[in-house]
Amino acid sequence: SGGIAGAILTGIFAVDDGLIYTGSFLLLGKQIAGAMAGVAFSAVGTAIIVGAMKLLVKLRIPEEHEIGGVDQHTHGESYHSPIKKYPAGGRMTSDSEESSDAVC
C-alpha cells in the first residue's frame, strides 16, 4: 500500500507535472495506471504460483484436523487452555479456585 500511495501522491505533488502545481491530471492518470499495472502483475504472478503449488502439494489440512483443532494435532496442545481461567479481575486462577464467568 505504501508503493501505491507513493505512486499516486507523486502524480498529485510532483513539481514539474503534478496536479497541484499544473492543474493537469495527465501525470496523475499515468501514475494510477502504473500502480494498477503493478497490482495486476502481482495478482497474476501470485495466481500462477498458487496454481503451481496446488499441483505439487496440498494447501489445506485434512478436515478432521481442522475440526479437532490444528494446534492440538500439530503441537499436542490447545490454543485455549482448559486448566486456567481468566476471571473479570484479570488474575489467572486454576480450575480449583473460584472463578467468574465474566468475560474480560
C-alpha positions as CSV (number, residue, x, y, z in Angstrom):
1,S,0.0,0.0,0.0
2,G,3.0,2.3,0.6
3,G,4.1,1.9,-3.0
4,I,0.7,2.6,-4.4
5,A,0.2,5.6,-2.2
6,G,3.6,6.9,-3.2
7,A,2.9,6.5,-6.9
8,I,-0.4,8.3,-6.7
9,L,0.8,11.1,-4.5
10,T,3.7,11.6,-6.9
11,G,1.1,12.4,-9.5
12,I,-0.5,14.9,-7.2
13,F,2.5,16.6,-5.7
14,A,5.2,16.5,-8.5
15,V,6.6,20.0,-9.1
16,D,7.0,19.7,-12.8
17,D,3.8,17.9,-13.9
18,G,1.8,17.3,-10.8
19,L,-1.9,18.0,-10.3
20,I,-1.4,20.7,-7.6
21,Y,1.3,22.7,-9.4
22,T,0.0,22.4,-13.0
23,G,-3.7,21.5,-12.6
24,S,-3.2,18.7,-15.1
25,F,-4.4,15.2,-14.5
26,L,-2.1,13.7,-17.1
27,L,0.7,12.6,-14.7
28,L,-1.8,11.5,-12.0
29,G,-3.5,9.3,-14.6
30,K,-0.2,7.8,-15.7
31,Q,0.8,7.2,-12.1
32,I,-2.6,5.5,-11.3
33,A,-2.3,3.4,-14.4
34,G,1.2,2.3,-13.5
35,A,0.2,1.5,-9.9
36,M,-2.7,-0.6,-11.2
37,A,-0.4,-2.4,-13.6
38,G,1.8,-3.3,-10.7
39,V,-1.3,-4.7,-8.8
40,A,-2.4,-6.7,-11.8
41,F,1.2,-8.1,-12.4
42,S,1.3,-9.1,-8.7
43,A,-2.1,-10.7,-8.8
44,V,-1.3,-12.8,-11.9
45,G,2.1,-13.8,-10.6
46,T,0.5,-14.9,-7.3
47,A,-2.2,-16.9,-9.1
48,I,0.4,-18.7,-11.1
49,I,2.5,-19.5,-8.0
50,V,-0.6,-20.7,-6.1
51,G,-1.7,-22.8,-9.1
52,A,1.6,-24.5,-9.3
53,M,1.7,-25.2,-5.6
54,K,-1.8,-26.7,-5.8
55,L,-0.5,-29.2,-8.4
56,L,2.5,-30.1,-6.3
57,V,1.3,-30.0,-2.7
58,K,-2.0,-30.0,-0.8
59,L,-2.6,-26.5,0.5
60,R,-5.3,-27.4,3.1
61,I,-5.1,-29.5,6.1
62,P,-7.4,-32.6,6.4
63,E,-10.9,-31.8,7.6
64,E,-10.6,-33.9,10.8
65,H,-7.5,-31.8,11.8
66,E,-9.4,-28.6,11.1
67,I,-12.4,-29.7,13.2
68,G,-10.3,-31.0,16.0
69,G,-8.0,-28.0,16.1
70,V,-4.8,-27.6,14.2
71,D,-2.8,-26.7,17.4
72,Q,-4.0,-29.9,19.1
73,H,-2.9,-32.1,16.1
74,T,0.4,-30.3,15.3
75,H,1.7,-29.3,18.8
76,G,-0.3,-31.6,21.1
77,E,-1.8,-28.6,22.9
78,S,-4.9,-26.4,22.6
79,Y,-4.9,-22.7,21.9
80,H,-7.4,-22.3,24.8
81,S,-6.0,-23.8,28.0
82,P,-8.6,-26.0,29.8
83,I,-6.7,-25.6,33.1
84,K,-6.6,-21.8,33.5
85,K,-9.5,-19.4,33.8
86,Y,-9.3,-15.6,33.3
87,P,-11.9,-14.0,35.6
88,A,-13.1,-10.4,35.3
89,G,-10.4,-9.2,37.6
90,G,-7.7,-10.3,35.2
91,R,-5.9,-12.6,37.6
92,M,-5.3,-16.0,36.3
93,T,-6.5,-18.8,38.5
94,S,-6.7,-22.6,38.3
95,D,-10.0,-24.6,38.0
96,S,-9.9,-25.5,41.7
97,E,-10.2,-21.9,42.7
98,E,-13.4,-20.0,42.5
99,S,-13.6,-18.2,39.1
100,S,-16.0,-15.8,37.5
101,D,-17.8,-16.5,34.2
102,A,-17.4,-12.9,33.2
103,V,-15.5,-12.1,30.0
104,C,-12.6,-9.7,30.2
